[in-house]
Structures are given as structure tokens and as C-alpha cells.
């Protein structure tokens, strides 16, 4: 392939991607049925895949392990974000929009990333490090086992439980005397009940229905009961969520590039990935570098977890399963071990999946992902951005 | 949080061998095996049904001390492959004379196969798929229900879309992996096309969470009504994602949408959502309000959904059948065969209406149309003709 053709093949998708992202950032796309809308949906979804695929690819790059438990780091992050939003964030603060929501989300993202990262550190130290010398098959089996273990621990842990939960929506509080004629929203009241066993249970009860007129009787009742408990529910708009996801991915990619190429830790990571034994001889603390890689990968997965759940509105112990699987495919598509490859693979998978669903069939969408995987592996075994694998003797 | 805590406790207890209602005096109580999804995707269905069953059980204990029974609960986790072994266990290890469950039709079918082999009657509180009682070779002659069938529900949905919503063009969203979803959309399509409408079908799978493209695509087909044929864990997120794409298009569904989680999953929305169901707590019928009051007292102010009401009615159906069978058997504990015979043609008044189990082992009863906007609001009640 001539260098000029290769450049063209690389530049065209990049330009197209740039165009879609710019349109997403400046205008309202993703709400219609044009090609651009589907592309933007694909880019958003691809960005979430990329967040997860980055962790797969980094860990593989450094110790040649497909970390199947990565989807569970994603899930752990999502739950951490859920608890922050629910207990400390947007369901509790009686503050005006939108800054508290933004702050709550920043806190949730940070918590998610740190919890996922810490979990990965623990998992690495407890499960992967002891068997690092036992060979790749043992490590792979450990990863599968760890994935199942984490899923089922989450199911059994009472704070999480096996059931899916709606993602917290911002509650916008209003005093009873401020409740306007509710043309625009439903109003709820937060009431506390005591169950026969003595538990205190909080419930939202609708008090005023959208489109109804506020009767003096209702107003009076709300005032009498201390209407400080009356609220309506807010929503993050689709465009805000989509834009944040794409911007977050861009920031993460740049940050990661800087970290890997411009810092000592990054240099150490590259060295370990190139040749672990030689790096150790050169005085690199291999264990620490590997732990740092796990932490970073899971950190990104945690961010992806919150993004995913905020977009689709629910979280459960199996949340990480599908995105984890798809991200694995994305990582392989892009060339496992390659950091730009994970981003390219994620975006490529997201876009092709959604274009396929839109133009051909929604029913066969998931089949496509696996067909793509097989085709790419047949034509280019190292993936889209992967370098030819050099067998070490 | 609290609810999930309770669910988890129930699940753990169920794992330890069943939650039992203490039986009185009698040392040989009638064992009622209950298999329900207490956790997983359809958890609110199982939890509500179980709550309803328990309210009825407590009431019966006080009302008729001569009726000695024991409820044994098994959590099928909303997983199809869990149903058959658990049903078997209820029958073989716990000695169940009758099995009550489950909710999702595809899961109840698994239970029916096991019950057929064991010769035990199966009473489902909420599985509406027609095949359950129609395909007797597969599921046997002893499957009963206290709910209506999808042929009735789907027909009513079709008429509602045509007559009340004045829609001419519909899109049906179907999950091929769920017998309920396929059956309901078939019945809807039959009625809606017979009336002169046009239906297009798109597919989704419940393994997926991302319905963005599907939702946009359906919006682009310019339907006048959209049928989400399936369950709330998928319908909720679809409604959430459809805010712009389906603006102003009414969304309809069956009783699979009747869950307290539907609206929290759907978020704050302008969508007009209607679904057919068996019962709605905002119905002003005094029988309904009586049950609502009992339920709120027992479960800290929660409003019962249709599954709770059906669970309550299922317990009463078991009781009435046992009473009838006992009379026929001369006072002893009824055998599964006698229970099955007693369920045929059983008549009683439940909270979901008058229940007369007909020759198709399904009662003919009213369907309630619920408007889901901020809360589940009573819209209309249609009596069977």
C-alpha cells in the first residue's frame, strides 16, 4: 500500500469523526434520523466502549493478560457513582440547578474512578500478582473467575443486591407556596412512613399532576404539612450527556497520551511492555508499574460506568457485562495492546453497530459486532492499529 | 434501598429453604409452592406478587383456622433456567400440592412442564401468554390463571389504539426471546389490522441497554402509536431515550409495564404512556380501595401494583379451591388432583374483579387501562363482552 493511500485512509475517517464531533458540540444532533444523527449516536456509544477498551488494552500491553474482570471494575465504578449521586448528591441537595448537579456528577465520577481503580489494585495484588509466573492460561482463567466472583458478590451484598435500580434523577425542591400551576411538571412530596417492623421508609408520592390546576385545597394541605418536602424531578438533557461523554473521552485520551509518553511512570510502562525482564534489570519497579496500569485502566472504566448508566438510566450487577464484552471486541478490533487502537476500535465498533442497526436491522445488531471481530482478525490479525507481533525467542 | 434490602433478605431466606407462613394446629398443612422472580430484571413483579400473597395468607389465617397451609417461596431470579429445577424442588423436597407462579410467561412455561410431569396443578397469578393454557400437550391440562390472556389484552390494546387514540399506523417493538412479547404483539397486530390499521415491527433484545438507534429509527417511521411489547426494565429506558424522537406519539403496552420502577426508569417525560392491566390503585372501586389500604398499612405506604393484587387473588383462589376440594374429599387434606378439579369452574370475587375460571382455565375479567404520567392513573375499565 502506497504511503499516500495509507495517509488518505487514515485521514478520511479522522476528518469525518472530527466533523461529527464538532456538529455534536455546536448543534443539536442525535435526535433525528439522518446519517449524521446515527453517526453521533455511534460516536457517543463508541466513546463509552473506548473508555473500557483502554483498560483492556493497557493491561494486555503490559502483561499480555485479557482482564475479563474489567467489566466488573466498570460496574463497581457505576455503583460508586450511583451511591454518591443518591445519598450525597442530586437526590438530597435542595439547591438550584444546574451547578449542584454538575458538582454532584463531578464527585460521582471521581468516586467511581477511585473505587474502580482501588478495586483493580486489590484484584491485581490478590489475584494476578501471585500467579504472574504461572503462565497466561492460568491468568486468563483467574480473570474469568474474578469476573464471576465480583458479579455474584455484588448480587449478594445487601447494599447493592441483585436487582436493577433506576439511576438517580435530580430532585428540584420547592416550597409549597412556590408551586406554580403545574403546567410543566409533576410535583411529588417526600413522605416518611413507618413499616409494621419499625423501619422508616421514604417514598415519593405525587401531589400535583402535570396539566392539572392547583386547587386551593391542595395548596393549603401542602402549606400545612410543611411544603419544604415538595419537589419536581429534573433531567440531564441528552445533548449534555452526549457532549460530556465525548469531551471526557477526548480529555482522557490526551491525559493518557501525556502520561504514557511524557512522564517517568509512562516511560516505565513502555519499558515493561517492551521487555519486562530487561526493565527489571534496569531498576524499574515492575510490580508498581503493573499496579499503576491496572489502576489507570480501571480509573477510566469507572468513568465509563457512570457515563453509561447516566445515559441509559439504570444500574445493576450485570451492568458491566455487555459493555465489557463489546469493549473487548473494540480493543481487539483496534489492535490489542495499542492505546490509540482502543479509541479507534471503540469508535469504529460504536459507529458501525449503530449504522447497521439504523439502516439494516436492529435485530442483528449484536451479531454484527462479532462478525466484525472475525473479519478483522482474518484480514488483519493485529487489529486496525496494531503493530505486527514480534515473537520473542 | 430498603426495598432491595428486604428483597435480599427474602432471597437469602429463600435460599435457606423457604420462607414459611407458620401453620396452625394442623400438622399436615397444605403446601403451596411459590416460584417468583424476587430478584433480577423483573424483581418488582415477584416482590409485589409475594407481598399480595402474604397479605391474603395472613388474612386467611385469622379468617379460617381450619385451613392449614404453608407457603414456600423460591426465588427464580428472573432467570428462565432457574425455574424448572426450583419448581421440581418445591414439589419433591417441600411436598407442594400446588405451585403458584411465575410472572414472565416464558418462565411459567418452564414451571408448567415440570408440574405436568409431576401431576401437580399450576396456578399462575400473572402469566398472560395464550399458549400456557392452549398447548396442553406441552403444558398439561392443569395450568390455571387468575389473570386474563394476551388474546384478550392484545385485542383491547388494538381497539384502544384505534378507537381512543385514533391511530392508523403503529410500530410494535418486540423481544423475540420472550413469549409474552411475541404473543401480545401478535394479538395486537391482528386486531389493529382487522380494524384497518397498519403495523410495522422492530426488534430489540433485553440483553441490550442501548436502544438509542432503535428509538430514533422508530421515530423516523412516523407512527401514530408505538407498542412496547415487553417488560418494564426495557420499556422504561426506551421511554427515557424517546423524549425527542417520539414527541407527541402515544406509547402503549401490556401489563408487563405495570411496575413501580417504570416511571423512575422513564424519568421526567412528556410521553403519553398507556398500558392495559388487571388493577390500578387509583381505581375508585371500594373493593380496590380496601385492598390499597391493607397494602399500604402492611408495606409502609407503598401503593400496590397489579402484581400485588393478582398475588392476593391467587392466594384466595388456592383457598377457595382447597375449601371446595375439602368438601368433595370429605374433610381431609385435598390431593393435587382434587385441587385441580376444584379449580375448574371456580368462582369468587377478588380485588381484580369477579373471577370465574372458564373452560380455558382462564377467568373472563375486566381490563383496566392505566395512564402512566407522574403516577399510575385510572383511565378506563373495559368489561369483557
Interface residues (C-beta under 8 A of the other chain):
Chain A: X30 X31 X32 X33 X37 X38 X41 X42 X44 X45 X155 X156 X158 X159 X160 X161 X162 X163 X164 X165 X166 X169 X185 X186 X188 X191 X193 X194 X195 X196 X199 X201 X203 X205 X206 X209 X210 X232 X233 X234 X235 X238 X308 X311 X312 X313 X314 X319 X322 X354 X357 X358 X361 X362 X363 X365 X366
Chain B: X1 X2 X4 X5 X7 X8 X9 X11 X39 X40 X41 X43 X44 X77 X176 X202 X203 X204 X205 X207 X208 X209 X210 X212 X213 X214 X216 X217 X219 X220 X233 X236 X237 X240 X241 X243 X244 X245 X261 X264 X265 X266 X267 X268 X297 X298 X299 X300 X301 X302 X373 X374 X375 X377
